Amino acid sequence: MQELFLKQNDFKYVNLYANLKDFDDFALISLCKTAVDNQVGSISVKDEYVENVWKWLELSDVSLNSIINNFDGSITLDEMFRRIKTSCNRGADAIEVFLPPFFFDVDIENIPAEMDEYLLAISEAKGVKKVKVSCESSFLKHPSNLKAIVYLLSKYKIDYLKTASGLYSENSSINHLNAILEEAKSSTALGIDFLFDNHLSNAFVIDDSIRLAGRLLGQERLDNKQFMVSCFVKDFNTLLGKSTC
């Protein structure tokens, strides 16, 4: 992948994340330091690390996202509710929920009751905090699926649709983002977090995505942080010309 291009004024739209399968204190401290030193908008860490990371970020303006990973569908509704509440109590500003991909292969005329129940539980648990739900856009089979997702997330007052979780080999392209933004521009309360595919060869993908969001959502929604770009911290450090671990 080429070095990415990004204007420093746009760092506020960046959400940094580390390898979800390889967390340790050194990696988390490095993630926090990169975020604080460069004044990015937020970072994402697994929910079990929120309490420690919150202490490291306490005096900064960097927001903290707690990741609750239910990609295999093993977390019950009660457990999901409890973990969201716990993350909020431990200092998370937002919760990222990774649901199984089959949740998003839906017909808008026939929404599964299970998905309704999960989104209701997530919405009730978050309280005044923000919540994101990943949709794995590269897995979507039909454009109508996206319409159903945007409708459902808006219905249950989910704050952000995240375009991918980062758990799979493919994330999101600019084409995926364009389709999502087109669908979301009429849902004025729904924000978008674009996790782009790190195999993309376009060095301007971050800059392009921010300009695209500004055009389709409007500058006011950007100013209200209703658009973020999730970037792997090693790629971000490469962008800055820094050494990485």
N, C-alpha and C positions, 0 to 999 in steps of 0.2 A: 504494500500500500504506500502511496506517495505521502509525503508530509502534508498534513492538513493545513488549510489556510483559515485564519480567523482573526478578526479585528479585536483589539483589546476591549473596546467598548461593548462588545457582544459577549464577554465572559459571563456577564450576569444571567445569560440565557442557558449556560452550560450546567449540566448535571454530570458529575464524575462518578464512575463506579470502578471497582476492581474486579478481579477474577472471582466469580461467585463460588468457585470450587476450591479456592486456595487462599483462605483468609488466615492471617495471623496478626499479632500485635504490630509487628514491623510494617506489614503491608498497610494496615489501618492507619498507623501514625503517618506513614508516607502519603497516603491518600488525603488525610486531614491537612497535612502541611502544604501539599500542592494546592488544595482548595483554598486555604486561608491566605497563602502567599499571593495567589493570583485573583482573589476575591471573586471566585466563581459563585454561581447561584446556589448550588446544593451538591450534596453527595448522597449516594445510596449504599447502605450496608444491610446485611442480614439482621433480622430483629434481635437475635441473641447478643449482638454486639452494641446495641443502641445505647445502653447505659454508660459504657466506657467512652464511646465516641462522643456522646453528648458532653461529657466533661471536658474533652479536648477541644470541642468547638464552642464551649459556653460563652466565651467573650468575643466571638466573631459574629459576622453577619451571614455566615454560610448556613443554609437550612439543611436539616437532617431528614433523610427519607429512610424508613424502615421497610425492608423487604420481607414479605411473608410468602414463601414459595409453596404453592399447592399444585405444582405441575402434574403430579400423579393422582390428584384427587383424594389423597389420604387424610386430609384435615377435615374434621367434622365442622358443622356450622357453629357449634358451641365452642370448639377449640379456636376457630377463626375469630369469633367474637372476642374471646379472652385474650388472644395474642395481639389483636388490634388495640384493645384497651390497655394492655400492658405496655406496648410500644409507646402509646400516647403518654402514659404516666411516667415513662422513663425518659421523655424528652424529645421524642420524634415530632417533627413538624408535619410530616406527611407519611402515609403508608402506601407502599407499592404491593399489590396483591397479584401474584402470578397464578392464574387459573389454568386448568388443562385446556389444550387446544380445541377439544371437542365442544367446549362451551360456546365456541364462536361459530360453529357450523350450524347456524340456526336460520329458520324461516321467520320473517317478521310477523307472519300470520299465525305462527305456531311456536311461540316461545316456550321452551321447556320449563316446567314448574321449578325444577332444581336450580336453574339459573336465576329465576325470580327470587327464590329464597336466599341464595347466596348474596345477591346484590342488595337485598333488603337488610340482611344481617350486617354486611359491610357498611352500608349507609348509616345504620343505627349505631354501630360501634364507634364510628369515627368521631362523633360529636362535632366539635368546632374545628377539628383538624382536617387537613386535606387528604384525599385518598386517590390513588391511581390504580387502574386495572389494565393489565397487559392484554392485547388482543391477538398477538402473533400474526400480524398482517400478511406475512409471506405464506401463511397456510390457508388463507381465505380462498374458498373455491368460487364464490360468486359475488358480484358487486352488491347484491341484495343483502348479503351477510353483514357487510359494513353498515348499511342503512339500519339494520336491526340492532347492531351493537351501539351505534350512536344514539338511537332512540332509547334503548334500555338504560345506558349510562346516564343520559339526561334525565330520564324518568326517576331514577333513584338518587339523583343529585351526587353522582360520582364526579369528582372535580377534574380528573384527567383521564384521558385514554392514552395509554403508552403503546407505541406501535410495535413493540417486541419486548421480550423479557431478557434476551441475551443468553438464554439457556441452550439455544439451538445453533446450528452452523449458519443458518440464514436469519438475518434480522430484517430490516426494512430498507427499501430503496426510495429514491426521490419520487418515483411513480406511485408507490404505496402512500407516501406522505401527501402527495397532491390529491389523491382520491379521498383520503381521510379528511384533509382540510376542506375540500369542497363539500363533503357531507356535514362537517362540523360547523361550518361558518354560520349556519342558521341556529345552531344550539349555543347561544351566547354565553352560557355559564360553563361550558365544557372546554377545558384546556387540552392541549396536545403535548406529549413528550415523545420526541422523535429519537428512537434508538436506531441509528443507521448501521447498515451492514459494513463491517470493517474490512470486507474484501473489495469494497468499491474502489475504483481507480481514480475517481474524481476528487482531486485535492481540495476542491472548493465546496464539498458537500455540506459542510456546516454553514458556511456563508450563504450558499444557495438556499438552504432550508429556512434560514432566518428571513431572508428576503421574500421567499415564497409565503411564509406565514404572515409576514407583514402585509403582503398584497391581498391574501385571501381572508385573513382574520381582521386586519386593520391594526394600526399602530396602537390604538387604545388598549386592545386586548394584549398586545405584546408588552406594553407598559405595565399592565396588571399581572404580568408573569403567567399568562395563559398559554405560553409556548416555551418549551424547553428542548434542548438537544442533549441527549445522553451520550457521553463520550467515554471510552475506555481510558483510564488514567495514563496508561503507558503511551497511547496514541497522543494524548494531550501533552505529555512531557516531551514527546518527539517533536510535536508542533513548536514547543517552546525552545527546542534545542538543548534540553536537559538530559542528563544521564538517567536511566531508569534501572530498576532492579529486576 
